[in-house]
Amino acid sequence: MGGKLSEDIVSHLKSLDDFMNYYNHHRYPCRLYGKTPMQIVNGDMIDKYLYKQKIKEAQVARVKTNQNFNACIPNLGCKSF
């Protein structure tokens, strides 16, 4: 892993085992919508709409923040008056 060549078969198998653990338990492919491959194998269901509501809420909050931008009063210099 990491672009290094294995020194021997034991280190090669250890690196392969580490990679398989990462790939199956710690990686979140886009197609699995926030699930790891092992979560799917263990029966978790894919919910394509899991983040849809959160994205909508973030969009509304961002618009409000942008609309209120001109209402800000910047501090002049380093001292607050």
Contact map, one row per residue, 1 for C-alpha under 8 A:
111110000000001100100000000000000000000000000000000000000000000000000000000000000
111100000000000000000000000000000000000000000000000000000000000000000000000000000
111110000000000000000000000000000000000000000000000000000000000000000000000000000
111111000000000000000000000000000000000000000000000000000000000000000000000000000
101111100000000000000000000000000000000000000000000000000000000000000000000000000
000111111011000000000000000000000000000000000000000000000000000000000000000000000
000011111011000000000000000000000000000000000000000000000000000000000000000000000
000001111111000000000000000000000000000000000000000000000000000000000000000000000
000001111111100000000000000000000000000000000000000000000000000000000000000000000
000000011111110000000000000000000000000000000000000000000000000000000000000000000
000001111111111000000000000000000000000000000000000000000000000000000000000000000
000001111111111100000000000000000000000000000000000000000000000000000000000000000
000000001111111110000000000000000000000000000000000000000000000000000000000000000
000000000111111111000000000000000000000000000000000000000000000000000000000000000
100000000011111111100000000000000000000000000000000000000000000000000000000000000
100000000001111111110000000000000000000000000000000000000000000000000000000000000
000000000000111111111000000000000000000000000000000000000000000000000000000000000
000000000000011111111100000000000000000000000000000000000000000000000000000000000
100000000000001111111110000000000000000000000000000000000000000000000000000000000
000000000000000111111111000000000000000000000000000000000000000000000000000000000
000000000000000011111111110000000000000000000000000000000000000000000000000000000
000000000000000001111111111000000000000000000000000000000000000000000000000000000
000000000000000000111111111000000000100000000000000000000000000000000000000000000
000000000000000000011111111000000001110000000000000000000000000000000000000000000
000000000000000000001111111000000001111000000000000000000000000000000000000000000
000000000000000000001111111100000001000000000000000000000000000000000000000000000
000000000000000000000111111110000001100000000000000000000000000000000000000000000
000000000000000000000000011111011111100000000000000000000000000000000000000000000
000000000000000000000000001111111111000000000000000000000000000000000000000000000
000000000000000000000000000111111100000000000000000000000000000000000000000000000
000000000000000000000000000011111000000000000000000000000000000000000000000000000
000000000000000000000000000111111111100000000100000000000000000000000000000000000
000000000000000000000000000111111110000000000111000000000000000000000000000000000
000000000000000000000000000111011111000000000000000000000000000000000000000000000
000000000000000000000000000110011111101100000100000000000000000000000000000000000
000000000000000000000001111110010111111100000000000000000000000000000000000000000
000000000000000000000011101100010011111110000000000000000000000000000000000000000
000000000000000000000001100000000001111111000000000000000000000000000000000000000
000000000000000000000000100000000011111111110000000000000000000000000000000000000
000000000000000000000000000000000011111111111100000000000000000000000000000000000
000000000000000000000000000000000000111111110000000000000000000000000000000000000
000000000000000000000000000000000000011111110000000000000000000000000000000000000
000000000000000000000000000000000000001111111000000000000000000000000000000000000
000000000000000000000000000000000000001111111100000000000000000000000000000000000
000000000000000000000000000000000000000100111110000000000000000000000000000000000
000000000000000000000000000000011010000100011111000000000000000000000000000000000
000000000000000000000000000000001000000000001111110000000000000000000000000000000
000000000000000000000000000000001000000000000111111000000000000000000000000000000
000000000000000000000000000000000000000000000011111110000000000000000000000000000
000000000000000000000000000000000000000000000011111110000000000000000000000000000
000000000000000000000000000000000000000000000001111111100000000000000000000000000
000000000000000000000000000000000000000000000000111111110000000000000000000000000
000000000000000000000000000000000000000000000000111111111000000000000000000000000
000000000000000000000000000000000000000000000000001111111100000000000000000000000
000000000000000000000000000000000000000000000000001111111110000000000000000000000
000000000000000000000000000000000000000000000000000111111111000000000000000000000
000000000000000000000000000000000000000000000000000011111111100000000000000000000
000000000000000000000000000000000000000000000000000001111111110000000000000000000
000000000000000000000000000000000000000000000000000000111111111000000000000000000
000000000000000000000000000000000000000000000000000000011111111100000000000000000
000000000000000000000000000000000000000000000000000000001111111110000000000000000
000000000000000000000000000000000000000000000000000000000111111111000000000000000
000000000000000000000000000000000000000000000000000000000011111111100000000000000
000000000000000000000000000000000000000000000000000000000001111111110000000000000
000000000000000000000000000000000000000000000000000000000000111111111000000000000
000000000000000000000000000000000000000000000000000000000000011111111000000000000
000000000000000000000000000000000000000000000000000000000000001111111100000000000
000000000000000000000000000000000000000000000000000000000000000111111111000000000
000000000000000000000000000000000000000000000000000000000000000011111111000000000
000000000000000000000000000000000000000000000000000000000000000000111111000000000
000000000000000000000000000000000000000000000000000000000000000000011111100000000
000000000000000000000000000000000000000000000000000000000000000000011111110000000
000000000000000000000000000000000000000000000000000000000000000000000011111000000
000000000000000000000000000000000000000000000000000000000000000000000001111100000
000000000000000000000000000000000000000000000000000000000000000000000000111111111
000000000000000000000000000000000000000000000000000000000000000000000000011111110
000000000000000000000000000000000000000000000000000000000000000000000000001111110
000000000000000000000000000000000000000000000000000000000000000000000000001111110
000000000000000000000000000000000000000000000000000000000000000000000000001111111
000000000000000000000000000000000000000000000000000000000000000000000000001111111
000000000000000000000000000000000000000000000000000000000000000000000000001000111
